[in-house]
Amino acid sequence: MLKVLRRFLPGLEWLDGYRRTQLTRDGLASLVTAVLLIPQSLAYALLAGLPPQAGLYASIAPLIAYALFGSSRVLAVGPVAVISLMTAAAIGSLGLTNPAEIMAAAGALALLSSAFLLLFGVLRLGSVANFLSRPVVEAFITASTVLIIASQLRHFLGVSMEGATIPELIVSFAHEFDGINAVALLVGLISLAFLIGARSLLPQLLKRSGMADGLVTSLTRAAPAALVALTALAAWTLGLNERAGLAIVGELPSGLPPLAFPLVPLETWRALIGPAALISLVGFVESVSVGQSLAARRRETIEPNRELLGLGAANAASALTGGYPVTGGFARSVVNESAGAETPLAGVFTAIIILLVAVFLTPLFYHLPKAALAATILAAIWRMANFQDAWHAWKFSHADGAAAFLTLVGVLFLGVEIGLTLGVALSVGLVLQRTMRPHWAEVGQVPRTHHFRNINRHEVICSPHVVSLRIDEALYFANARFLEALAGDILARESRPTDLVLLFPAVNFVDASALGSLRAINSRLSDAGVRLHLSEVKGPVADKLINAGFFDELSGEVFLSHYAAMRTLDPKTTLRAEGMMPDKDDL
C-alpha cells in the first residue's frame, strides 16, 4: 500500500522507518513554527493588500500539499514578503475595490502560478531557475525590501499611502502628511524596538540568568507571538481604536478555510498570466535556495523537479482554500529545522495548529494594531537589503553589475514586475551576447608534453601548415555564423595551410544551424584545398554528427585526441616539440 501511495505522492517517502522519537520532534517543531508563522501570515496578507485571514488560509492547505509532493524534509511553505509584495502589485494593477473580487483575483494568481510550476515540473525544467542570475536576484530582493519598508510606513504613520513605486509612495505621503497618527507611530516604534531587542538583547540577558540555551531560543522565537498578544491587549484595554483612531485588524471570520474555485472574468485571467509567471519563477528560486542550504546542513539533497511539483501543489491548494501565492520561506524554514523537525509531518502539524487558530481563536486578533504587524514585517526583512552586492557585481563584471543596477532601479521606480522583467531580459540578453561570440583559441604544442595551449598565453610550437582552433562553447544558431567567419579569417591570415583542426573538448551541444555551418566550412575548405578535421569530440555530440552523416561528408578525419591529430597530420613538428627531433636552427 505504501509503495502505491509513494508512486502518486512522492513526498511520502519519509514514512519509511518513521519512529516515535521523530514524531515527538516534529510535534515540538510544529508548535514553535506555528508561533512564528501566525503573526507573520497576518502581516504578509496585509502587505499583499488582502484581508488578514488570507494569510492564515495560505498557511494551512499549502503545508499539507507540499508534504505530499515536495522533496525537502524541513522546508516550511507559506506567505513570504517578496511574493506578497508581487501579489499586491499584480492585483493592484487590476483596479479592483470589492474585497470578494480581490480575494478571488489572489486565488486566480495562485492557481496560475501553480499551473506554471506544475508545467515546468512535468517537463522536468528544474533549471528554469537559471533565468534569474544571482546579481539580478540579489538586486531584486534588495529593491523589494526597500519597497516593502516604504509601503509599511502607512501602518506606522496611520495614513492611507498608495502606490507601487518609490515616487508614487513619496507623492502619496506628501498628501497624507498632515494626517499622521501619533499613536500608530508610537505603537509601531515600540513594537519594532521590542522585536529587535528580543532578537539581540533578550538572549544575552536570559543566558546571564542561567537559563538553558534551548529555552532561551524558544522564548526569543516567541517574541512575535508575544507582541501580538501584548499589543492587542493594550489596544483593547486602552480603547486606542475608538479614542485615538489606531487602525486595528478588526473582525476576522472564524471557521474552516473556504473551499472554492476562484471565479474571475477572462480578462483578469489574461492580465494575471505575466505576473503569475514571474511569481512562480521568483518563488521557485527562493524556495530552492532555502531548501538546498538546509539540505546541505543536514547532508541531504533536494530534487529541483520535485520541488516544482511540490510548490505547484502548494499553490493550487492555496488557490482553492482562500489563499494567495506561497513559497518556501527562509526564516520559518530555519526555525522549523533548528526546532528539531525531522520530516514534512512537522509541516502538517503546523497546518493543523493554524487551522485550530482560524476556527476558534480569530476573535482574539480583533484589537491587534496594524502598526504592530507592520513592525513584524520590518523586523523580519530589513537585513535583506544589501546594496553592496550590486556594487561587487559591477566591480567583477560590468555586464552583471548593469543587470543588477537596472533591476534595482527598475523595481524602485517602475514597479516590481517591470523591474524584474528588465533584469531577466538583460540577463538573457547577456547570455546570448556572450555565446554569440564564443571564446576560442588557436593552440600549439607545449614543448616536451602532449598538451596544447593558447598561442597568445604560452610558449608553444606550432605547425607550419596545420591550424588548430579550440572552441570553448556549445554551437547553436546564435554563434553558428561566427564560427564560419572565424574559420575564414584564420585561414586567410595563415600561409599555405593544408589542414584545419577544430578542437571540440568544450562543445557539449550542436544544433541544426551549427551543423549547417560546419557543412559550409567543410565545403569551402575543400574548394580551397584544405582538409577539415575534428578532435576530442564528446560522445553525445559525435552521435548526433554521425546520425546526421557529417562524419561521412568530412574531408578530413575525426581524432580521439588532438595529440593524435597532430602526430598524424604533422609528425615532424610533433616530434620536434617533444625534443625527439632537432630544431632546424640546431642543425
Backbone torsions as a table, in degrees:
resi	resn	phi	psi	omega
1	MET	NA	-43.6	179.6
2	LEU	-62.0	-37.9	180.0
3	LYS	-63.6	-40.0	178.8
4	VAL	-65.4	-43.2	179.4
5	LEU	-62.9	-43.3	-178.3
6	ARG	-66.9	-24.9	178.7
7	ARG	-66.9	-39.1	-179.0
8	PHE	-97.2	-21.4	178.6
9	LEU	-126.8	78.9	-173.1
10	PRO	-60.9	-22.2	-180.0
11	GLY	-66.4	-12.7	-177.1
12	LEU	-82.9	8.6	-179.7
13	GLU	-62.7	-23.6	179.9
14	TRP	-69.3	-11.3	178.9
15	LEU	-68.6	-23.4	178.7
16	ASP	-61.4	120.6	176.6
17	GLY	70.0	22.1	-179.9
18	TYR	-65.3	131.7	-173.2
19	ARG	-114.1	162.9	-179.3
20	ARG	-64.1	-36.1	179.1
21	THR	-63.0	-36.8	177.2
22	GLN	-65.8	-36.4	178.7
23	LEU	-61.5	-41.7	179.1
24	THR	-64.5	-45.7	-179.4
25	ARG	-64.8	-42.1	178.7
26	ASP	-62.6	-40.1	179.9
27	GLY	-64.3	-44.3	179.2
28	LEU	-66.8	-41.3	179.3
29	ALA	-62.9	-38.6	-179.4
30	SER	-64.0	-36.9	179.5
31	LEU	-65.8	-44.7	179.2
32	VAL	-63.8	-44.5	-179.1
33	THR	-65.1	-39.2	179.8
34	ALA	-64.4	-37.4	178.4
35	VAL	-60.3	-38.9	177.2
36	LEU	-76.2	-39.4	-169.6
37	LEU	-72.3	-34.5	-175.3
38	ILE	-62.8	-53.9	178.3
39	PRO	-65.1	-35.5	177.9
40	GLN	-64.1	-41.6	-178.9
41	SER	-62.7	-42.8	177.1
42	LEU	-61.9	-43.1	-178.0
43	ALA	-67.9	-42.7	-178.1
44	TYR	-68.4	-30.2	175.9
45	ALA	-64.4	-42.0	176.2
46	LEU	-63.3	-39.1	177.1
47	LEU	-61.7	-35.5	179.4
48	ALA	-78.2	-1.5	-179.0
49	GLY	77.4	25.5	-176.3
50	LEU	-117.9	162.8	173.4
51	PRO	-60.2	147.6	-175.8
52	PRO	-56.1	-34.1	-177.0
53	GLN	-63.5	-22.1	178.3
54	ALA	-61.1	-33.2	177.3
55	GLY	-66.6	-39.9	176.8
56	LEU	-65.5	-44.9	-179.5
57	TYR	-61.4	-36.7	-179.0
58	ALA	-75.1	-3.0	-179.6
59	SER	-111.4	13.1	-177.9
60	ILE	-112.5	-78.7	-176.9
61	ALA	-59.7	-40.1	179.3
62	PRO	-58.0	-36.0	178.9
63	LEU	-64.0	-40.0	179.8
64	ILE	-70.1	-42.3	-180.0
65	ALA	-62.6	-42.3	179.9
66	TYR	-65.2	-37.7	179.2
67	ALA	-60.5	-28.8	-177.8
68	LEU	-84.2	-25.0	-172.8
69	PHE	-125.3	-20.3	-175.4
70	GLY	-75.4	172.0	-177.5
71	SER	-110.8	-15.6	179.4
72	SER	-86.4	140.6	-178.9
73	ARG	-84.5	-18.6	-173.8
74	VAL	-127.6	1.5	-179.4
75	LEU	-66.4	131.3	178.5
76	ALA	-104.9	115.8	-176.1
77	VAL	-94.8	144.9	177.7
78	GLY	167.0	-168.1	177.8
79	PRO	-65.5	140.7	175.0
80	VAL	-131.9	164.0	-171.5
81	ALA	-62.7	-51.6	-174.5
82	VAL	-64.2	-44.3	179.8
83	ILE	-66.0	-35.6	176.5
84	SER	-63.5	-41.7	177.5
85	LEU	-63.3	-43.3	178.6
86	MET	-64.8	-35.7	176.5
87	THR	-63.6	-44.2	178.8
88	ALA	-60.8	-41.9	-180.0
89	ALA	-66.0	-41.8	-178.0
90	ALA	-66.1	-46.1	-177.9
91	ILE	-74.7	-33.8	178.4
92	GLY	-61.5	-31.6	-179.9
93	SER	-70.8	-12.6	-178.5
94	LEU	-83.3	-16.6	179.1
95	GLY	70.3	30.4	-179.1
96	LEU	-84.4	147.0	178.0
97	THR	-123.7	-24.0	179.9
98	ASN	-75.4	122.3	-178.8
99	PRO	-55.4	-38.2	-179.9
100	ALA	-65.4	-39.7	178.5
101	GLU	-68.1	-37.3	178.2
102	ILE	-64.3	-44.7	177.8
103	MET	-62.4	-40.7	178.6
104	ALA	-64.8	-39.8	178.4
105	ALA	-64.8	-37.9	177.6
106	ALA	-64.0	-40.6	176.5
107	GLY	-64.9	-40.4	177.7
108	ALA	-63.1	-38.8	177.9
109	LEU	-62.7	-42.4	177.6
110	ALA	-64.9	-38.1	-179.1
111	LEU	-68.3	-40.4	176.8
112	LEU	-66.0	-40.0	176.5
113	SER	-61.4	-40.3	176.8
114	SER	-61.1	-41.3	-179.4
115	ALA	-61.9	-43.8	178.8
116	PHE	-63.0	-46.0	-178.2
117	LEU	-63.7	-44.1	-179.8
118	LEU	-66.6	-38.7	178.1
119	LEU	-62.8	-46.3	178.0
120	PHE	-62.5	-37.1	-179.8
121	GLY	-67.9	-43.0	179.0
122	VAL	-64.0	-37.7	178.7
123	LEU	-82.6	-0.1	179.2
124	ARG	56.7	51.5	-179.0
125	LEU	-106.3	49.4	179.3
126	GLY	-61.1	-21.0	178.6
127	SER	-76.9	2.6	178.9
128	VAL	-59.4	-23.7	178.5
129	ALA	-63.1	-20.6	-178.6
130	ASN	-70.5	-10.6	177.4
131	PHE	-67.1	-19.8	176.7
132	LEU	-106.0	109.9	178.0
133	SER	-71.2	158.7	-177.7
134	ARG	-60.8	-45.6	177.4
135	PRO	-58.8	-37.4	178.8
136	VAL	-67.2	-42.9	179.1
137	VAL	-61.8	-46.1	-178.3
138	GLU	-64.6	-40.4	178.2
139	ALA	-66.7	-38.8	179.4
140	PHE	-64.4	-43.3	179.3
141	ILE	-64.3	-41.9	179.0
142	THR	-62.6	-48.5	-179.6
143	ALA	-64.5	-40.0	178.9
144	SER	-63.9	-37.8	178.1
145	THR	-62.2	-43.8	177.7
146	VAL	-61.8	-43.1	178.6
147	LEU	-63.8	-41.0	179.6
148	ILE	-62.8	-45.9	179.5
149	ILE	-60.2	-45.0	-179.8
150	ALA	-63.9	-39.7	-178.0
151	SER	-69.6	-29.5	-178.9
152	GLN	-79.0	-8.6	176.9
153	LEU	-63.0	-24.2	179.4
154	ARG	-60.9	-38.4	179.3
155	HIS	-77.4	-33.4	177.1
156	PHE	-65.6	-38.7	-174.4
157	LEU	-95.7	-9.2	179.6
158	GLY	70.0	31.1	180.0
159	VAL	-120.7	167.0	-177.5
160	SER	-103.9	65.7	177.5
161	MET	-69.3	137.8	178.9
162	GLU	-125.6	149.8	176.8
163	GLY	141.4	153.9	-179.4
164	ALA	-115.0	1.1	178.1
165	THR	-132.8	165.3	-179.6
166	ILE	-61.4	-46.6	178.2
167	PRO	-58.9	-41.7	-179.9
168	GLU	-64.4	-40.7	179.8
169	LEU	-67.3	-36.9	178.6
170	ILE	-65.7	-44.8	179.1
171	VAL	-62.4	-43.3	179.7
172	SER	-63.9	-39.9	179.2
173	PHE	-64.1	-39.6	179.2
174	ALA	-60.6	-37.5	180.0
175	HIS	-73.1	-28.8	-174.9
176	GLU	-101.1	5.9	-172.0
177	PHE	-57.7	-39.0	-177.0
178	ASP	-70.8	-15.0	-177.2
179	GLY	-98.5	16.8	-178.7
180	ILE	-61.1	133.0	-179.9
181	ASN	-97.1	112.4	-176.2
182	ALA	-64.1	-34.4	-179.6
183	VAL	-67.3	-42.7	177.5
184	ALA	-60.9	-43.2	178.7
185	LEU	-61.9	-42.6	-179.8
186	LEU	-64.9	-45.1	178.9
187	VAL	-61.9	-42.2	-179.8
188	GLY	-63.7	-45.6	-178.3
189	LEU	-66.7	-42.7	178.1
190	ILE	-62.9	-41.2	179.3
191	SER	-63.5	-43.8	180.0
192	LEU	-64.4	-43.3	178.4
193	ALA	-62.6	-39.4	179.0
194	PHE	-61.6	-45.4	-177.8
195	LEU	-68.2	-42.6	179.5
196	ILE	-66.4	-41.0	178.0
197	GLY	-65.3	-37.6	178.9
198	ALA	-64.8	-29.3	-179.2
199	ARG	-82.9	-36.5	-172.7
200	SER	-103.7	-41.0	-174.4
201	LEU	-96.6	-39.2	-175.8
202	LEU	-57.5	-44.6	179.3
203	PRO	-57.6	-39.8	-179.7
204	GLN	-66.0	-42.6	-179.6
205	LEU	-64.7	-41.6	-178.8
206	LEU	-68.5	-37.5	179.0
207	LYS	-66.9	-36.6	178.9
208	ARG	-66.0	-26.6	178.8
209	SER	-79.3	-2.9	178.1
210	GLY	91.0	11.0	-178.7
211	MET	-73.3	146.1	-179.1
212	ALA	-65.0	148.6	-176.9
213	ASP	-59.7	-40.2	-179.1
214	GLY	-61.9	-42.2	179.6
215	LEU	-69.3	-36.2	177.5
216	VAL	-60.8	-45.9	-179.8
217	THR	-62.6	-43.2	-179.0
218	SER	-63.5	-43.6	179.5
219	LEU	-65.8	-37.7	178.8
220	THR	-63.7	-42.4	-178.5
221	ARG	-72.9	-19.8	178.5
222	ALA	-82.7	0.7	-176.7
223	ALA	-58.2	-45.1	179.2
224	PRO	-60.1	-41.0	178.5
225	ALA	-65.8	-39.4	177.3
226	ALA	-63.5	-39.5	178.0
227	LEU	-61.2	-43.7	178.9
228	VAL	-57.8	-47.3	-178.1
229	ALA	-65.5	-44.9	-175.9
230	LEU	-68.4	-44.9	-178.0
231	THR	-70.1	-36.9	177.1
232	ALA	-64.9	-41.3	179.1
233	LEU	-65.1	-42.0	-179.8
234	ALA	-65.9	-43.6	-179.7
235	ALA	-63.9	-36.3	179.9
236	TRP	-72.9	-44.7	-177.2
237	THR	-65.0	-43.4	-176.1
238	LEU	-88.9	-6.1	-179.7
239	GLY	61.9	41.2	-173.9
240	LEU	-65.8	-27.5	178.3
241	ASN	-70.0	-45.9	-177.9
242	GLU	-75.5	-41.4	-174.4
243	ARG	-82.6	-39.7	-173.0
244	ALA	-116.4	1.5	179.0
245	GLY	71.0	25.4	179.0
246	LEU	-69.9	126.3	-179.3
247	ALA	-70.5	130.5	178.9
248	ILE	-124.1	168.6	-177.8
249	VAL	-64.3	-41.2	-179.8
250	GLY	84.3	-163.3	-174.7
251	GLU	-74.3	129.4	174.7
252	LEU	-110.1	137.0	179.2
253	PRO	-66.1	137.0	176.6
254	SER	-96.1	149.8	177.5
255	GLY	126.3	-177.4	-179.2
256	LEU	-69.8	151.5	175.3
257	PRO	-58.1	142.7	-179.8
258	PRO	-67.2	133.6	178.4
259	LEU	-103.2	102.2	-176.0
260	ALA	-159.7	150.0	175.5
261	PHE	-79.6	133.1	-179.7
262	PRO	-68.5	113.9	-178.5
263	LEU	-99.4	111.3	178.6
264	VAL	-135.4	158.7	178.8
265	PRO	-62.8	158.8	-179.9
266	LEU	-59.3	-35.7	-179.9
267	GLU	-62.8	-34.6	178.6
268	THR	-68.5	-42.4	176.5
269	TRP	-57.0	-45.7	-178.8
270	ARG	-64.0	-42.2	-177.9
271	ALA	-66.5	-25.2	-175.4
272	LEU	-93.5	-4.7	-177.5
273	ILE	-62.1	-49.8	-180.0
274	GLY	-61.3	-52.5	177.0
275	PRO	-58.0	-37.3	179.6
276	ALA	-64.1	-39.2	178.4
277	ALA	-62.4	-43.7	179.5
278	LEU	-67.7	-40.1	179.3
279	ILE	-64.0	-42.5	179.2
280	SER	-64.5	-37.9	179.9
281	LEU	-67.6	-49.1	-179.5
282	VAL	-65.0	-42.6	179.5
283	GLY	-61.8	-40.5	179.6
284	PHE	-66.3	-43.0	179.4
285	VAL	-60.9	-46.4	-179.6
286	GLU	-63.6	-44.6	-176.8
287	SER	-65.8	-44.6	-179.8
288	VAL	-64.7	-40.0	179.0
289	SER	-60.6	-46.5	179.0
290	VAL	-65.4	-46.1	-178.3
291	GLY	-61.3	-41.5	-179.7
292	GLN	-68.1	-39.1	-179.9
293	SER	-66.1	-40.6	178.7
294	LEU	-71.0	-37.4	178.6
295	ALA	-64.7	-39.0	178.9
296	ALA	-64.2	-38.0	179.1
297	ARG	-64.3	-32.7	-177.4
298	ARG	-97.3	5.1	-178.1
299	ARG	58.9	43.8	177.1
300	GLU	-123.8	179.2	177.7
301	THR	-133.0	156.1	170.7
302	ILE	-121.3	156.6	-179.0
303	GLU	-108.0	113.4	-177.7
304	PRO	-54.8	-39.1	-179.5
305	ASN	-68.6	-35.6	174.6
306	ARG	-68.4	-34.4	177.7
307	GLU	-62.8	-37.3	176.8
308	LEU	-60.8	-44.0	179.2
309	LEU	-67.2	-42.5	179.9
310	GLY	-63.3	-45.0	178.8
311	LEU	-69.5	-35.4	176.3
312	GLY	-62.0	-43.8	177.9
313	ALA	-64.6	-39.9	-179.8
314	ALA	-63.5	-42.7	179.8
315	ASN	-69.5	-36.0	176.0
316	ALA	-63.7	-42.7	178.1
317	ALA	-63.3	-39.1	177.9
318	SER	-64.7	-41.7	-178.7
319	ALA	-62.8	-35.4	-175.4
320	LEU	-88.6	-2.4	-178.2
321	THR	-127.8	32.1	173.4
322	GLY	78.6	18.1	-179.4
323	GLY	-102.2	-159.3	178.9
324	TYR	-146.8	177.7	-172.7
325	PRO	-53.2	139.3	-178.1
326	VAL	-131.5	165.5	173.5
327	THR	-160.5	-179.2	178.8
328	GLY	-75.9	124.9	-178.5
329	GLY	-95.9	142.5	-177.0
330	PHE	-68.5	-53.3	-173.7
331	ALA	-61.4	-48.9	-176.3
332	ARG	-69.4	-32.4	179.0
333	SER	-69.0	-41.0	177.4
334	VAL	-63.8	-42.6	178.1
335	VAL	-62.5	-44.3	-179.8
336	ASN	-59.6	-44.9	-178.0
337	GLU	-70.2	-45.7	-177.4
338	SER	-72.1	-20.8	177.3
339	ALA	-78.1	-4.5	174.2
340	GLY	108.6	11.0	179.9
341	ALA	-60.1	135.7	-179.8
342	GLU	-109.1	-32.6	-174.3
343	THR	-143.4	170.7	176.2
344	PRO	-62.0	-10.7	177.5
345	LEU	-62.0	-26.2	175.4
346	ALA	-60.4	-39.4	176.9
347	GLY	-65.1	-37.6	177.9
348	VAL	-64.3	-43.7	177.6
349	PHE	-62.4	-41.0	177.2
350	THR	-59.0	-44.1	178.9
351	ALA	-61.0	-39.6	179.9
352	ILE	-65.0	-41.8	179.3
353	ILE	-62.4	-45.9	-179.9
354	ILE	-66.1	-35.1	176.3
355	LEU	-61.6	-42.9	178.5
356	LEU	-63.0	-38.7	177.0
357	VAL	-63.7	-44.2	-179.0
358	ALA	-64.3	-32.1	-177.0
359	VAL	-82.2	-40.8	-169.2
360	PHE	-114.1	-24.2	-167.7
361	LEU	-114.2	4.2	-177.5
362	THR	-60.8	-30.1	177.7
363	PRO	-59.7	-23.1	-179.7
364	LEU	-68.9	-18.5	-178.2
365	PHE	-91.3	1.9	-173.2
366	TYR	-56.7	-46.6	-175.2
367	HIS	-92.0	9.9	-179.1
368	LEU	-66.6	119.7	-179.1
369	PRO	-68.1	137.9	176.7
370	LYS	-66.4	-27.4	177.3
371	ALA	-63.0	-34.7	178.1
372	ALA	-69.2	-38.8	176.9
373	LEU	-66.3	-38.0	176.8
374	ALA	-62.2	-39.6	177.1
375	ALA	-62.6	-36.0	177.5
376	THR	-60.9	-41.5	178.9
377	ILE	-66.6	-47.7	-177.5
378	LEU	-61.7	-41.3	179.9
379	ALA	-65.4	-28.1	-177.5
380	ALA	-83.3	-26.9	-168.9
381	ILE	-118.6	-11.9	-169.4
382	TRP	-59.7	-29.0	-179.1
383	ARG	-76.6	-6.7	179.6
384	MET	-76.6	-16.5	179.4
385	ALA	-79.1	116.8	-177.6
386	ASN	-140.6	94.6	-177.8
387	PHE	-75.1	-17.0	-178.7
388	GLN	-66.7	-29.2	-178.1
389	ASP	-59.9	-42.7	179.5
390	ALA	-64.4	-39.2	179.4
391	TRP	-67.1	-41.1	177.7
392	HIS	-64.2	-39.3	177.2
393	ALA	-62.8	-39.4	179.6
394	TRP	-64.7	-42.5	-179.1
395	LYS	-66.0	-34.8	-179.0
396	PHE	-79.2	-42.0	-178.6
397	SER	-150.0	116.4	-179.4
398	HIS	-60.7	-33.1	-179.0
399	ALA	-67.4	-47.5	178.3
400	ASP	-65.7	-38.3	177.7
401	GLY	-63.8	-39.2	178.6
402	ALA	-63.7	-40.4	177.8
403	ALA	-63.3	-40.6	179.6
404	ALA	-65.7	-46.6	-179.0
405	PHE	-66.7	-36.7	177.8
406	LEU	-64.2	-41.3	177.2
407	THR	-63.8	-44.6	-179.0
408	LEU	-60.0	-51.3	-178.4
409	VAL	-68.2	-39.8	-178.7
410	GLY	-61.9	-44.9	-179.6
411	VAL	-65.1	-42.4	-176.0
412	LEU	-71.1	-37.5	-170.9
413	PHE	-110.7	-18.1	-179.0
414	LEU	-115.7	-18.5	-179.8
415	GLY	121.2	159.9	-174.9
416	VAL	-61.0	-51.3	-174.4
417	GLU	-66.9	-45.2	-178.9
418	ILE	-65.4	-44.1	-179.6
419	GLY	-61.9	-44.8	179.5
420	LEU	-67.1	-39.9	178.4
421	THR	-61.8	-40.9	177.6
422	LEU	-62.0	-43.2	179.8
423	GLY	-63.9	-43.6	178.7
424	VAL	-64.8	-43.9	-178.6
425	ALA	-62.0	-43.5	179.6
426	LEU	-67.2	-38.1	178.4
427	SER	-62.1	-46.8	179.0
428	VAL	-64.9	-40.1	178.0
429	GLY	-61.8	-38.4	178.5
430	LEU	-66.0	-38.1	177.1
431	VAL	-61.5	-46.1	179.4
432	LEU	-63.0	-42.1	-178.8
433	GLN	-63.1	-39.7	-179.5
434	ARG	-69.5	-39.3	-177.5
435	THR	-81.1	-16.0	176.4
436	MET	-68.5	-27.6	175.4
437	ARG	-124.3	76.7	-175.3
438	PRO	-64.1	152.9	176.6
439	HIS	-67.7	137.7	178.1
440	TRP	-143.9	164.7	178.7
441	ALA	-153.6	139.3	168.0
442	GLU	-84.0	129.4	-171.7
443	VAL	-117.3	154.5	174.0
444	GLY	-135.3	172.0	-174.4
445	GLN	-86.5	130.7	175.8
446	VAL	-71.9	127.5	-176.4
447	PRO	-53.8	137.6	176.6
448	ARG	63.4	25.0	175.0
449	THR	-140.1	173.7	173.0
450	HIS	-101.1	16.2	-175.5
451	HIS	-96.8	150.7	179.7
452	PHE	-125.9	131.4	-175.7
453	ARG	-135.1	168.0	-179.3
454	ASN	-57.5	128.1	-177.0
455	ILE	-67.6	-20.3	-179.4
456	ASN	-89.6	-5.1	-178.3
457	ARG	-117.1	-20.1	-172.7
458	HIS	-135.2	157.2	172.2
459	GLU	-80.1	107.6	-174.7
460	VAL	-132.3	166.8	177.7
461	ILE	-111.1	126.9	-176.3
462	CYS	-110.3	149.7	176.0
463	SER	-76.1	141.7	-179.9
464	PRO	-72.5	-17.0	-177.4
465	HIS	-135.3	3.4	176.0
466	VAL	-116.7	122.6	179.1
467	VAL	-101.0	129.2	-178.6
468	SER	-115.5	119.5	179.3
469	LEU	-117.2	124.0	176.0
470	ARG	-98.9	126.2	179.4
471	ILE	-102.9	125.1	-173.8
472	ASP	-109.9	42.2	-177.9
473	GLU	-161.4	152.1	171.8
474	ALA	-61.8	147.3	-178.9
475	LEU	-105.2	121.0	179.6
476	TYR	-149.4	-173.2	-169.0
477	PHE	-56.1	-31.6	-175.0
478	ALA	-72.2	-26.2	-178.3
479	ASN	-121.3	8.3	-177.6
480	ALA	-62.2	-45.5	179.8
481	ARG	-65.3	-33.6	178.6
482	PHE	-61.0	-40.1	179.4
483	LEU	-63.2	-40.3	177.7
484	GLU	-61.4	-47.2	-179.1
485	ALA	-64.7	-37.9	-179.6
486	LEU	-63.2	-47.0	179.5
487	ALA	-60.8	-41.4	179.1
488	GLY	-65.1	-42.1	-179.2
489	ASP	-66.2	-42.1	-178.8
490	ILE	-63.1	-46.5	-178.1
491	LEU	-67.3	-31.3	178.8
492	ALA	-68.1	-28.2	-178.9
493	ARG	-85.4	-21.6	-176.5
494	GLU	-87.0	151.9	179.9
495	SER	-99.3	123.5	176.2
496	ARG	50.3	52.2	175.2
497	PRO	-73.0	143.6	176.4
498	THR	-111.6	-21.3	-176.4
499	ASP	-143.0	144.7	171.7
500	LEU	-124.6	125.4	179.0
501	VAL	-112.7	124.1	174.6
502	LEU	-98.0	118.9	177.7
503	LEU	-87.5	125.8	-175.9
504	PHE	-114.8	32.6	-177.2
505	PRO	-66.5	-26.1	-178.1
506	ALA	-102.9	1.4	-179.5
507	VAL	-87.6	108.6	-178.1
508	ASN	-107.4	4.5	179.8
509	PHE	-159.6	138.3	175.0
510	VAL	-135.6	121.9	179.5
511	ASP	-97.8	-175.1	-174.7
512	ALA	-64.6	-36.9	179.1
513	SER	-65.5	-42.8	178.4
514	ALA	-66.0	-37.0	176.4
515	LEU	-60.8	-42.0	177.1
516	GLY	-61.5	-38.5	178.9
517	SER	-68.5	-39.5	177.0
518	LEU	-61.8	-39.6	177.7
519	ARG	-65.2	-40.2	179.1
520	ALA	-64.4	-42.2	178.2
521	ILE	-62.0	-45.5	-179.6
522	ASN	-59.7	-42.0	-178.4
523	SER	-68.1	-45.2	-178.8
524	ARG	-65.4	-40.5	178.2
525	LEU	-65.0	-39.9	178.9
526	SER	-61.3	-40.7	178.4
527	ASP	-64.1	-28.3	179.8
528	ALA	-92.2	4.0	178.9
529	GLY	78.6	23.1	-179.7
530	VAL	-115.9	132.9	179.6
531	ARG	-90.0	144.7	178.0
532	LEU	-105.7	130.4	179.4
533	HIS	-125.9	158.0	173.4
534	LEU	-123.2	147.7	175.8
535	SER	-140.6	151.2	176.0
536	GLU	54.8	46.9	178.8
537	VAL	-82.2	130.6	179.5
538	LYS	-67.8	151.0	-175.9
539	GLY	-52.9	-53.6	-178.6
540	PRO	-60.7	-36.7	178.5
541	VAL	-69.2	-42.6	178.4
542	ALA	-61.0	-40.8	179.6
543	ASP	-59.5	-43.7	-178.9
544	LYS	-66.6	-41.5	-179.9
545	LEU	-67.9	-35.7	177.2
546	ILE	-66.1	-46.7	-179.9
547	ASN	-61.7	-31.1	179.1
548	ALA	-81.0	-6.7	179.6
549	GLY	81.9	10.6	-175.5
550	PHE	-70.2	-36.5	-179.8
551	PHE	-62.1	-33.6	177.8
552	ASP	-70.9	-30.3	-179.1
553	GLU	-81.8	-19.8	-172.5
554	LEU	-60.0	132.5	-179.4
555	SER	-73.2	-22.7	179.8
556	GLY	-110.8	-142.2	-176.1
557	GLU	-124.8	170.2	174.3
558	VAL	-115.0	123.8	-174.8
559	PHE	-112.1	144.2	-179.4
560	LEU	-67.6	-37.4	178.5
561	SER	-133.9	157.7	179.9
562	HIS	-72.5	-28.8	175.9
563	TYR	-61.9	-42.6	177.7
564	ALA	-62.1	-37.0	178.7
565	ALA	-63.5	-46.9	-177.9
566	MET	-71.3	-34.2	178.2
567	ARG	-65.8	-29.8	179.2
568	THR	-83.0	-42.9	-172.7
569	LEU	-84.1	-31.2	-179.6
570	ASP	-147.9	72.8	-176.6
571	PRO	-62.7	-30.7	-178.4
572	LYS	-65.3	-47.0	179.6
573	THR	-64.1	-39.2	-179.6
574	THR	-64.3	-44.7	179.2
575	LEU	-66.2	-35.8	178.5
576	ARG	-66.5	-38.6	178.1
577	ALA	-64.4	-30.6	-179.6
578	GLU	-84.8	-2.4	179.6
579	GLY	79.9	14.2	-178.2
580	MET	-96.3	-5.0	177.8
581	MET	-139.6	130.5	-177.2
582	PRO	-64.5	146.9	175.4
583	ASP	-70.4	153.8	-178.6
584	LYS	-57.1	-36.1	-178.0
585	ASP	-68.6	-19.1	-178.9
586	ASP	-87.8	-11.2	-177.6
587	LEU	-80.3	NA	NA
